[in-house]
Amino acid sequence: MTKIPALLASSEKPTAAPAGPPASPDGVPSKRFAAVLLGGSEDDRLLLRGLLRLQHHPVLLDAPVREELDRLPLTPEPKILVVTAEAGKDGSWAADLSSVVASRSDLRALVILPSPDPALVARAREAGAKGVLSRPFAIRDFVAALDALEG
């Protein structure tokens, strides 16, 4: 007769972490960009961190304000910058995005807008956004936007 503690001990053996990036369905390792979050509330950034990690994008920095991006070293590897444009703000997100994109060639920006306003979309594109999503958005749309930035 098998004892329960022996079964528990055998099922709790540590497994080795997978080496390298996750493999795609065809078995070829996929290269996922690291991500940087800028702006929005703590709850927004928490949700976005979770979505990014589910898609195997490591989050390098989570910053509520643009000045914190100075802590991130400039590297040749591209990174995804996810900017949350907040409703009711003075529009400083566009100026922040513009200055970040101009000074950081390693960042590809995805802006999340509070509403699907064509003027805001145009403003985000003018500020240097490579991708734009408007709230509310489906997770598949977020994933598609990330994939487009990697391509």
VMD Tcl script that builds the backbone (N, CA, C; Angstrom):
set m [mol new atoms 453]
animate dup $m
set s [atomselect $m all]
$s set {name element resname resid chain x y z} {
  {N N MET 1 A 0.828 -1.175 0.000}
  {CA C MET 1 A 0.000 0.000 0.000}
  {C C MET 1 A 0.887 1.258 0.000}
  {N N THR 2 A 0.568 2.244 -0.851}
  {CA C THR 2 A 1.351 3.459 -0.981}
  {C C THR 2 A 0.942 4.460 0.091}
  {N N LYS 3 A 1.947 5.100 0.646}
  {CA C LYS 3 A 1.671 6.094 1.679}
  {C C LYS 3 A 1.535 7.473 1.044}
  {N N ILE 4 A 0.629 8.255 1.572}
  {CA C ILE 4 A 0.362 9.596 1.033}
  {C C ILE 4 A 1.589 10.492 1.106}
  {N N PRO 5 A 2.338 10.549 2.224}
  {CA C PRO 5 A 3.528 11.418 2.231}
  {C C PRO 5 A 4.540 11.058 1.143}
  {N N ALA 6 A 4.683 9.761 0.839}
  {CA C ALA 6 A 5.617 9.362 -0.212}
  {C C ALA 6 A 5.130 9.852 -1.581}
  {N N LEU 7 A 3.839 9.798 -1.817}
  {CA C LEU 7 A 3.284 10.304 -3.068}
  {C C LEU 7 A 3.477 11.810 -3.197}
  {N N LEU 8 A 3.234 12.518 -2.107}
  {CA C LEU 8 A 3.407 13.972 -2.132}
  {C C LEU 8 A 4.854 14.343 -2.390}
  {N N ALA 9 A 5.770 13.653 -1.726}
  {CA C ALA 9 A 7.191 13.948 -1.903}
  {C C ALA 9 A 7.628 13.685 -3.339}
  {N N SER 10 A 7.134 12.624 -3.940}
  {CA C SER 10 A 7.537 12.309 -5.314}
  {C C SER 10 A 6.940 13.279 -6.325}
  {N N SER 11 A 5.779 13.846 -6.016}
  {CA C SER 11 A 5.150 14.778 -6.960}
  {C C SER 11 A 5.694 16.190 -6.836}
  {N N GLU 12 A 6.474 16.461 -5.790}
  {CA C GLU 12 A 6.997 17.807 -5.571}
  {C C GLU 12 A 8.440 17.959 -6.006}
  {N N LYS 13 A 8.935 17.028 -6.818}
  {CA C LYS 13 A 10.310 17.133 -7.300}
  {C C LYS 13 A 10.422 18.349 -8.206}
  {N N PRO 14 A 11.473 19.144 -8.010}
  {CA C PRO 14 A 11.626 20.332 -8.861}
  {C C PRO 14 A 11.900 19.939 -10.305}
  {N N THR 15 A 11.378 20.727 -11.193}
  {CA C THR 15 A 11.619 20.502 -12.611}
  {C C THR 15 A 12.555 21.581 -13.111}
  {N N ALA 16 A 13.313 21.268 -14.114}
  {CA C ALA 16 A 14.249 22.234 -14.670}
  {C C ALA 16 A 13.477 23.299 -15.445}
  {N N ALA 17 A 13.931 24.523 -15.319}
  {CA C ALA 17 A 13.317 25.616 -16.074}
  {C C ALA 17 A 13.690 25.457 -17.540}
  {N N PRO 18 A 12.782 25.784 -18.449}
  {CA C PRO 18 A 13.120 25.664 -19.858}
  {C C PRO 18 A 14.246 26.617 -20.217}
  {N N ALA 19 A 15.166 26.151 -21.026}
  {CA C ALA 19 A 16.288 26.983 -21.443}
  {C C ALA 19 A 15.882 27.835 -22.638}
  {N N GLY 20 A 16.246 29.103 -22.606}
  {CA C GLY 20 A 15.992 29.987 -23.733}
  {C C GLY 20 A 14.547 30.428 -23.831}
  {N N PRO 21 A 14.224 31.149 -24.902}
  {CA C PRO 21 A 12.867 31.637 -25.106}
  {C C PRO 21 A 11.903 30.507 -25.428}
  {N N PRO 22 A 10.614 30.731 -25.219}
  {CA C PRO 22 A 9.640 29.680 -25.495}
  {C C PRO 22 A 9.615 29.330 -26.979}
  {N N ALA 23 A 9.306 28.081 -27.264}
  {CA C ALA 23 A 9.259 27.637 -28.655}
  {C C ALA 23 A 7.900 27.939 -29.258}
  {N N SER 24 A 7.896 28.262 -30.532}
  {CA C SER 24 A 6.644 28.476 -31.259}
  {C C SER 24 A 6.081 27.112 -31.647}
  {N N PRO 25 A 4.866 27.043 -32.189}
  {CA C PRO 25 A 4.271 25.754 -32.556}
  {C C PRO 25 A 5.120 24.932 -33.516}
  {N N ASP 26 A 5.939 25.584 -34.346}
  {CA C ASP 26 A 6.768 24.810 -35.277}
  {C C ASP 26 A 8.098 24.380 -34.659}
  {N N GLY 27 A 8.290 24.630 -33.347}
  {CA C GLY 27 A 9.479 24.183 -32.639}
  {C C GLY 27 A 10.650 25.141 -32.688}
  {N N VAL 28 A 10.515 26.247 -33.386}
  {CA C VAL 28 A 11.586 27.232 -33.473}
  {C C VAL 28 A 11.461 28.195 -32.302}
  {N N PRO 29 A 12.558 28.452 -31.554}
  {CA C PRO 29 A 12.455 29.382 -30.433}
  {C C PRO 29 A 11.994 30.757 -30.912}
  {N N SER 30 A 11.085 31.369 -30.161}
  {CA C SER 30 A 10.601 32.694 -30.530}
  {C C SER 30 A 11.358 33.740 -29.734}
  {N N LYS 31 A 11.633 34.859 -30.346}
  {CA C LYS 31 A 12.340 35.962 -29.705}
  {C C LYS 31 A 11.295 36.972 -29.264}
  {N N ARG 32 A 11.123 37.114 -27.976}
  {CA C ARG 32 A 10.167 38.071 -27.444}
  {C C ARG 32 A 10.920 39.275 -26.909}
  {N N PHE 33 A 10.446 40.451 -27.257}
  {CA C PHE 33 A 11.061 41.676 -26.782}
  {C C PHE 33 A 10.732 41.894 -25.318}
  {N N ALA 34 A 11.646 42.517 -24.621}
  {CA C ALA 34 A 11.390 42.956 -23.261}
  {C C ALA 34 A 10.475 44.177 -23.347}
  {N N ALA 35 A 9.776 44.456 -22.255}
  {CA C ALA 35 A 8.803 45.553 -22.256}
  {C C ALA 35 A 9.089 46.551 -21.135}
  {N N VAL 36 A 8.638 47.771 -21.372}
  {CA C VAL 36 A 8.716 48.856 -20.409}
  {C C VAL 36 A 7.329 49.476 -20.339}
  {N N LEU 37 A 6.818 49.675 -19.121}
  {CA C LEU 37 A 5.494 50.284 -18.931}
  {C C LEU 37 A 5.671 51.721 -18.462}
  {N N LEU 38 A 4.875 52.623 -19.029}
  {CA C LEU 38 A 4.949 54.035 -18.655}
  {C C LEU 38 A 3.545 54.600 -18.503}
  {N N GLY 39 A 3.307 55.260 -17.379}
  {CA C GLY 39 A 2.052 55.964 -17.146}
  {C C GLY 39 A 0.950 55.061 -16.639}
  {N N GLY 40 A -0.215 55.660 -16.470}
  {CA C GLY 40 A -1.373 54.919 -15.986}
  {C C GLY 40 A -1.333 54.717 -14.481}
  {N N SER 41 A -2.390 54.128 -13.969}
  {CA C SER 41 A -2.473 53.853 -12.534}
  {C C SER 41 A -1.707 52.581 -12.204}
  {N N GLU 42 A -1.487 52.349 -10.933}
  {CA C GLU 42 A -0.814 51.131 -10.496}
  {C C GLU 42 A -1.616 49.904 -10.941}
  {N N ASP 43 A -2.944 49.989 -10.878}
  {CA C ASP 43 A -3.792 48.879 -11.310}
  {C C ASP 43 A -3.639 48.607 -12.811}
  {N N ASP 44 A -3.573 49.676 -13.601}
  {CA C ASP 44 A -3.372 49.525 -15.049}
  {C C ASP 44 A -2.057 48.813 -15.330}
  {N N ARG 45 A -1.004 49.279 -14.660}
  {CA C ARG 45 A 0.313 48.686 -14.897}
  {C C ARG 45 A 0.378 47.239 -14.412}
  {N N LEU 46 A -0.320 46.931 -13.325}
  {CA C LEU 46 A -0.362 45.558 -12.830}
  {C C LEU 46 A -1.020 44.637 -13.858}
  {N N LEU 47 A -2.135 45.075 -14.407}
  {CA C LEU 47 A -2.830 44.290 -15.424}
  {C C LEU 47 A -1.966 44.113 -16.670}
  {N N LEU 48 A -1.343 45.174 -17.120}
  {CA C LEU 48 A -0.496 45.095 -18.309}
  {C C LEU 48 A 0.733 44.220 -18.071}
  {N N ARG 49 A 1.319 44.307 -16.873}
  {CA C ARG 49 A 2.453 43.423 -16.541}
  {C C ARG 49 A 2.043 41.959 -16.678}
  {N N GLY 50 A 0.867 41.632 -16.159}
  {CA C GLY 50 A 0.382 40.265 -16.250}
  {C C GLY 50 A 0.163 39.825 -17.687}
  {N N LEU 51 A -0.446 40.680 -18.493}
  {CA C LEU 51 A -0.684 40.339 -19.897}
  {C C LEU 51 A 0.634 40.171 -20.661}
  {N N LEU 52 A 1.598 41.037 -20.375}
  {CA C LEU 52 A 2.896 40.928 -21.043}
  {C C LEU 52 A 3.615 39.642 -20.652}
  {N N ARG 53 A 3.576 39.326 -19.388}
  {CA C ARG 53 A 4.250 38.102 -18.926}
  {C C ARG 53 A 3.579 36.853 -19.480}
  {N N LEU 54 A 2.258 36.881 -19.618}
  {CA C LEU 54 A 1.562 35.746 -20.226}
  {C C LEU 54 A 2.020 35.520 -21.666}
  {N N GLN 55 A 2.429 36.583 -22.325}
  {CA C GLN 55 A 2.905 36.487 -23.704}
  {C C GLN 55 A 4.428 36.348 -23.766}
  {N N HIS 56 A 5.062 36.074 -22.622}
  {CA C HIS 56 A 6.504 35.833 -22.521}
  {C C HIS 56 A 7.346 37.063 -22.828}
  {N N HIS 57 A 6.834 38.237 -22.493}
  {CA C HIS 57 A 7.602 39.471 -22.604}
  {C C HIS 57 A 8.051 39.850 -21.193}
  {N N PRO 58 A 9.334 39.773 -20.890}
  {CA C PRO 58 A 9.770 40.205 -19.564}
  {C C PRO 58 A 9.581 41.715 -19.420}
  {N N VAL 59 A 9.184 42.150 -18.242}
  {CA C VAL 59 A 8.975 43.576 -17.986}
  {C C VAL 59 A 10.227 44.116 -17.286}
  {N N LEU 60 A 10.943 45.002 -17.966}
  {CA C LEU 60 A 12.182 45.556 -17.429}
  {C C LEU 60 A 11.946 46.689 -16.448}
  {N N LEU 61 A 10.925 47.499 -16.716}
  {CA C LEU 61 A 10.682 48.678 -15.892}
  {C C LEU 61 A 9.204 49.012 -15.924}
  {N N ASP 62 A 8.701 49.418 -14.773}
  {CA C ASP 62 A 7.304 49.822 -14.604}
  {C C ASP 62 A 7.371 51.221 -14.001}
  {N N ALA 63 A 7.097 52.242 -14.800}
  {CA C ALA 63 A 7.304 53.618 -14.361}
  {C C ALA 63 A 6.030 54.448 -14.492}
  {N N PRO 64 A 5.600 55.094 -13.410}
  {CA C PRO 64 A 4.431 55.963 -13.514}
  {C C PRO 64 A 4.733 57.286 -14.230}
  {N N VAL 65 A 5.989 57.721 -14.198}
  {CA C VAL 65 A 6.366 59.001 -14.826}
  {C C VAL 65 A 7.578 58.811 -15.728}
  {N N ARG 66 A 7.717 59.663 -16.705}
  {CA C ARG 66 A 8.749 59.580 -17.724}
  {C C ARG 66 A 10.163 59.642 -17.148}
  {N N GLU 67 A 10.386 60.389 -16.106}
  {CA C GLU 67 A 11.723 60.561 -15.542}
  {C C GLU 67 A 12.344 59.250 -15.072}
  {N N GLU 68 A 11.528 58.288 -14.712}
  {CA C GLU 68 A 12.050 57.007 -14.245}
  {C C GLU 68 A 12.663 56.179 -15.367}
  {N N LEU 69 A 12.362 56.524 -16.617}
  {CA C LEU 69 A 12.954 55.805 -17.747}
  {C C LEU 69 A 14.455 56.043 -17.851}
  {N N ASP 70 A 14.948 57.082 -17.202}
  {CA C ASP 70 A 16.379 57.368 -17.234}
  {C C ASP 70 A 17.186 56.270 -16.548}
  {N N ARG 71 A 16.545 55.485 -15.681}
  {CA C ARG 71 A 17.230 54.375 -15.005}
  {C C ARG 71 A 17.487 53.210 -15.949}
  {N N LEU 72 A 16.783 53.163 -17.050}
  {CA C LEU 72 A 16.891 52.055 -17.999}
  {C C LEU 72 A 18.064 52.304 -18.940}
  {N N PRO 73 A 19.074 51.423 -18.927}
  {CA C PRO 73 A 20.232 51.654 -19.804}
  {C C PRO 73 A 19.864 51.489 -21.279}
  {N N LEU 74 A 20.525 52.240 -22.116}
  {CA C LEU 74 A 20.324 52.160 -23.562}
  {C C LEU 74 A 21.066 50.931 -24.076}
  {N N THR 75 A 20.354 50.054 -24.762}
  {CA C THR 75 A 20.947 48.833 -25.310}
  {C C THR 75 A 20.553 48.704 -26.773}
  {N N PRO 76 A 21.295 47.910 -27.539}
  {CA C PRO 76 A 20.930 47.758 -28.957}
  {C C PRO 76 A 19.685 46.900 -29.172}
  {N N GLU 77 A 19.312 46.064 -28.184}
  {CA C GLU 77 A 18.136 45.218 -28.334}
  {C C GLU 77 A 16.872 46.059 -28.278}
  {N N PRO 78 A 15.960 45.860 -29.225}
  {CA C PRO 78 A 14.706 46.625 -29.188}
  {C C PRO 78 A 13.832 46.204 -28.007}
  {N N LYS 79 A 13.064 47.146 -27.515}
  {CA C LYS 79 A 12.138 46.916 -26.413}
  {C C LYS 79 A 10.790 47.538 -26.765}
  {N N ILE 80 A 9.751 47.005 -26.155}
  {CA C ILE 80 A 8.411 47.551 -26.355}
  {C C ILE 80 A 8.111 48.515 -25.219}
  {N N LEU 81 A 7.718 49.716 -25.556}
  {CA C LEU 81 A 7.301 50.713 -24.573}
  {C C LEU 81 A 5.783 50.797 -24.627}
  {N N VAL 82 A 5.118 50.439 -23.543}
  {CA C VAL 82 A 3.656 50.507 -23.476}
  {C C VAL 82 A 3.301 51.751 -22.662}
  {N N VAL 83 A 2.702 52.725 -23.319}
  {CA C VAL 83 A 2.339 53.993 -22.687}
  {C C VAL 83 A 0.836 54.028 -22.487}
  {N N THR 84 A 0.411 54.277 -21.258}
  {CA C THR 84 A -1.016 54.420 -20.962}
  {C C THR 84 A -1.346 55.904 -20.925}
  {N N ALA 85 A -2.149 56.351 -21.890}
  {CA C ALA 85 A -2.583 57.742 -21.931}
  {C C ALA 85 A -3.825 57.854 -21.061}
  {N N GLU 86 A -3.757 58.681 -20.053}
  {CA C GLU 86 A -4.853 58.781 -19.097}
  {C C GLU 86 A -5.888 59.816 -19.532}
  {N N ALA 87 A -7.154 59.489 -19.279}
  {CA C ALA 87 A -8.252 60.407 -19.574}
  {C C ALA 87 A -8.190 61.589 -18.614}
  {N N GLY 88 A -8.542 62.745 -19.096}
  {CA C GLY 88 A -8.603 63.924 -18.252}
  {C C GLY 88 A -7.257 64.566 -17.977}
  {N N LYS 89 A -6.169 63.975 -18.482}
  {CA C LYS 89 A -4.861 64.581 -18.287}
  {C C LYS 89 A -4.676 65.696 -19.302}
  {N N ASP 90 A -3.679 66.516 -19.089}
  {CA C ASP 90 A -3.425 67.650 -19.965}
  {C C ASP 90 A -2.779 67.258 -21.289}
  {N N GLY 91 A -2.593 65.980 -21.504}
  {CA C GLY 91 A -1.973 65.540 -22.750}
  {C C GLY 91 A -0.464 65.458 -22.658}
  {N N SER 92 A 0.072 65.481 -21.444}
  {CA C SER 92 A 1.518 65.413 -21.280}
  {C C SER 92 A 2.080 64.072 -21.746}
  {N N TRP 93 A 1.222 63.065 -21.860}
  {CA C TRP 93 A 1.691 61.764 -22.335}
  {C C TRP 93 A 2.270 61.868 -23.741}
  {N N ALA 94 A 1.685 62.720 -24.578}
  {CA C ALA 94 A 2.168 62.860 -25.954}
  {C C ALA 94 A 3.543 63.515 -25.972}
  {N N ALA 95 A 3.741 64.528 -25.149}
  {CA C ALA 95 A 5.052 65.178 -25.064}
  {C C ALA 95 A 6.086 64.218 -24.485}
  {N N ASP 96 A 5.690 63.461 -23.461}
  {CA C ASP 96 A 6.594 62.471 -22.870}
  {C C ASP 96 A 6.982 61.423 -23.906}
  {N N LEU 97 A 5.993 60.924 -24.641}
  {CA C LEU 97 A 6.255 59.910 -25.652}
  {C C LEU 97 A 7.189 60.453 -26.726}
  {N N SER 98 A 6.931 61.649 -27.162}
  {CA C SER 98 A 7.749 62.266 -28.200}
  {C C SER 98 A 9.204 62.373 -27.764}
  {N N SER 99 A 9.433 62.832 -26.540}
  {CA C SER 99 A 10.809 62.991 -26.063}
  {C C SER 99 A 11.487 61.645 -25.829}
  {N N VAL 100 A 10.744 60.664 -25.357}
  {CA C VAL 100 A 11.320 59.332 -25.128}
  {C C VAL 100 A 11.705 58.692 -26.452}
  {N N VAL 101 A 10.820 58.722 -27.423}
  {CA C VAL 101 A 11.086 58.102 -28.726}
  {C C VAL 101 A 12.256 58.801 -29.419}
  {N N ALA 102 A 12.353 60.115 -29.270}
  {CA C ALA 102 A 13.445 60.856 -29.896}
  {C C ALA 102 A 14.801 60.515 -29.265}
  {N N SER 103 A 14.810 60.237 -27.963}
  {CA C SER 103 A 16.081 59.986 -27.283}
  {C C SER 103 A 16.434 58.507 -27.151}
  {N N ARG 104 A 15.481 57.623 -27.412}
  {CA C ARG 104 A 15.710 56.177 -27.223}
  {C C ARG 104 A 15.374 55.418 -28.503}
  {N N SER 105 A 16.383 55.086 -29.276}
  {CA C SER 105 A 16.152 54.355 -30.521}
  {C C SER 105 A 15.819 52.894 -30.278}
  {N N ASP 106 A 15.983 52.412 -29.048}
  {CA C ASP 106 A 15.723 51.001 -28.749}
  {C C ASP 106 A 14.277 50.727 -28.348}
  {N N LEU 107 A 13.440 51.751 -28.296}
  {CA C LEU 107 A 12.051 51.583 -27.863}
  {C C LEU 107 A 11.075 51.688 -29.033}
  {N N ARG 108 A 10.129 50.753 -29.076}
  {CA C ARG 108 A 9.013 50.781 -30.034}
  {C C ARG 108 A 7.752 50.980 -29.210}
  {N N ALA 109 A 7.056 52.072 -29.450}
  {CA C ALA 109 A 5.957 52.473 -28.578}
  {C C ALA 109 A 4.591 51.958 -29.009}
  {N N LEU 110 A 3.852 51.471 -28.009}
  {CA C LEU 110 A 2.444 51.105 -28.137}
  {C C LEU 110 A 1.689 51.991 -27.151}
  {N N VAL 111 A 0.755 52.787 -27.646}
  {CA C VAL 111 A -0.007 53.694 -26.793}
  {C C VAL 111 A -1.405 53.130 -26.583}
  {N N ILE 112 A -1.838 53.128 -25.330}
  {CA C ILE 112 A -3.191 52.702 -24.990}
  {C C ILE 112 A -3.980 53.960 -24.636}
  {N N LEU 113 A -4.966 54.265 -25.476}
  {CA C LEU 113 A -5.765 55.484 -25.328}
  {C C LEU 113 A -7.013 55.216 -24.486}
  {N N PRO 114 A -7.532 56.259 -23.806}
  {CA C PRO 114 A -8.725 56.078 -22.977}
  {C C PRO 114 A -10.009 55.888 -23.775}
  {N N SER 115 A -10.007 56.315 -25.043}
  {CA C SER 115 A -11.200 56.176 -25.879}
  {C C SER 115 A -10.777 56.154 -27.349}
  {N N PRO 116 A -11.637 55.640 -28.220}
  {CA C PRO 116 A -11.284 55.568 -29.645}
  {C C PRO 116 A -11.502 56.892 -30.381}
  {N N ASP 117 A -10.859 57.924 -29.944}
  {CA C ASP 117 A -10.987 59.251 -30.535}
  {C C ASP 117 A -9.952 59.396 -31.663}
  {N N PRO 118 A -10.395 59.655 -32.906}
  {CA C PRO 118 A -9.447 59.779 -34.028}
  {C C PRO 118 A -8.383 60.867 -33.804}
  {N N ALA 119 A -8.740 61.929 -33.103}
  {CA C ALA 119 A -7.761 62.986 -32.827}
  {C C ALA 119 A -6.659 62.474 -31.899}
  {N N LEU 120 A -7.036 61.649 -30.908}
  {CA C LEU 120 A -6.034 61.077 -30.003}
  {C C LEU 120 A -5.146 60.070 -30.729}
  {N N VAL 121 A -5.743 59.290 -31.624}
  {CA C VAL 121 A -4.968 58.327 -32.405}
  {C C VAL 121 A -3.929 59.067 -33.247}
  {N N ALA 122 A -4.355 60.142 -33.923}
  {CA C ALA 122 A -3.442 60.932 -34.740}
  {C C ALA 122 A -2.347 61.557 -33.878}
  {N N ARG 123 A -2.715 62.025 -32.713}
  {CA C ARG 123 A -1.739 62.629 -31.797}
  {C C ARG 123 A -0.699 61.599 -31.347}
  {N N ALA 124 A -1.146 60.386 -31.059}
  {CA C ALA 124 A -0.222 59.324 -30.648}
  {C C ALA 124 A 0.734 58.975 -31.791}
  {N N ARG 125 A 0.211 58.884 -32.990}
  {CA C ARG 125 A 1.065 58.571 -34.151}
  {C C ARG 125 A 2.086 59.681 -34.389}
  {N N GLU 126 A 1.646 60.937 -34.273}
  {CA C GLU 126 A 2.560 62.071 -34.452}
  {C C GLU 126 A 3.658 62.078 -33.386}
  {N N ALA 127 A 3.335 61.605 -32.196}
  {CA C ALA 127 A 4.306 61.577 -31.102}
  {C C ALA 127 A 5.294 60.427 -31.244}
  {N N GLY 128 A 5.050 59.498 -32.164}
  {CA C GLY 128 A 6.007 58.429 -32.415}
  {C C GLY 128 A 5.534 57.025 -32.097}
  {N N ALA 129 A 4.248 56.851 -31.829}
  {CA C ALA 129 A 3.722 55.516 -31.533}
  {C C ALA 129 A 3.722 54.646 -32.783}
  {N N LYS 130 A 4.230 53.430 -32.660}
  {CA C LYS 130 A 4.185 52.454 -33.755}
  {C C LYS 130 A 2.867 51.693 -33.734}
  {N N GLY 131 A 2.239 51.607 -32.557}
  {CA C GLY 131 A 0.958 50.936 -32.408}
  {C C GLY 131 A 0.058 51.721 -31.476}
  {N N VAL 132 A -1.249 51.637 -31.707}
  {CA C VAL 132 A -2.228 52.353 -30.883}
  {C C VAL 132 A -3.405 51.425 -30.606}
  {N N LEU 133 A -3.814 51.359 -29.343}
  {CA C LEU 133 A -5.010 50.623 -28.936}
  {C C LEU 133 A -5.910 51.590 -28.169}
  {N N SER 134 A -7.198 51.428 -28.321}
  {CA C SER 134 A -8.153 52.240 -27.565}
  {C C SER 134 A -8.924 51.354 -26.607}
  {N N ARG 135 A -9.206 51.886 -25.433}
  {CA C ARG 135 A -10.000 51.148 -24.451}
  {C C ARG 135 A -11.459 51.210 -24.836}
  {N N PRO 136 A -12.210 50.220 -24.542}
  {CA C PRO 136 A -11.794 48.891 -24.097}
  {C C PRO 136 A -11.251 48.107 -25.276}
  {N N PHE 137 A -10.303 47.209 -25.005}
  {CA C PHE 137 A -9.749 46.384 -26.071}
  {C C PHE 137 A -9.746 44.924 -25.622}
  {N N ALA 138 A -9.800 44.035 -26.598}
  {CA C ALA 138 A -9.745 42.602 -26.323}
  {C C ALA 138 A -8.295 42.191 -26.147}
  {N N ILE 139 A -8.072 41.166 -25.375}
  {CA C ILE 139 A -6.711 40.681 -25.148}
  {C C ILE 139 A -6.072 40.277 -26.466}
  {N N ARG 140 A -6.847 39.686 -27.371}
  {CA C ARG 140 A -6.284 39.286 -28.667}
  {C C ARG 140 A -5.798 40.511 -29.452}
  {N N ASP 141 A -6.462 41.671 -29.275}
  {CA C ASP 141 A -6.013 42.895 -29.938}
  {C C ASP 141 A -4.694 43.386 -29.347}
  {N N PHE 142 A -4.558 43.242 -28.031}
  {CA C PHE 142 A -3.312 43.616 -27.357}
  {C C PHE 142 A -2.172 42.724 -27.856}
  {N N VAL 143 A -2.419 41.437 -27.932}
  {CA C VAL 143 A -1.411 40.484 -28.404}
  {C C VAL 143 A -1.043 40.783 -29.861}
  {N N ALA 144 A -2.031 41.078 -30.694}
  {CA C ALA 144 A -1.765 41.390 -32.099}
  {C C ALA 144 A -0.928 42.672 -32.220}
  {N N ALA 145 A -1.196 43.658 -31.368}
  {CA C ALA 145 A -0.431 44.906 -31.379}
  {C C ALA 145 A 1.024 44.647 -30.974}
  {N N LEU 146 A 1.212 43.794 -29.969}
  {CA C LEU 146 A 2.586 43.433 -29.561}
  {C C LEU 146 A 3.311 42.717 -30.691}
  {N N ASP 147 A 2.641 41.778 -31.311}
  {CA C ASP 147 A 3.241 41.019 -32.413}
  {C C ASP 147 A 3.615 41.942 -33.571}
  {N N ALA 148 A 2.775 42.926 -33.842}
  {CA C ALA 148 A 3.065 43.871 -34.934}
  {C C ALA 148 A 4.315 44.699 -34.623}
  {N N LEU 149 A 4.524 45.031 -33.349}
  {CA C LEU 149 A 5.709 45.799 -32.974}
  {C C LEU 149 A 6.976 44.966 -33.094}
  {N N GLU 150 A 6.854 43.663 -32.929}
  {CA C GLU 150 A 8.021 42.787 -33.024}
  {C C GLU 150 A 8.422 42.522 -34.478}
  {N N GLY 151 A 7.450 42.630 -35.366}
  {CA C GLY 151 A 7.699 42.274 -36.766}
  {C C GLY 151 A 8.503 43.233 -37.543}
}
mol reanalyze $m
mol bondsrecalc $m
mol representation Tube
mol addrep $m
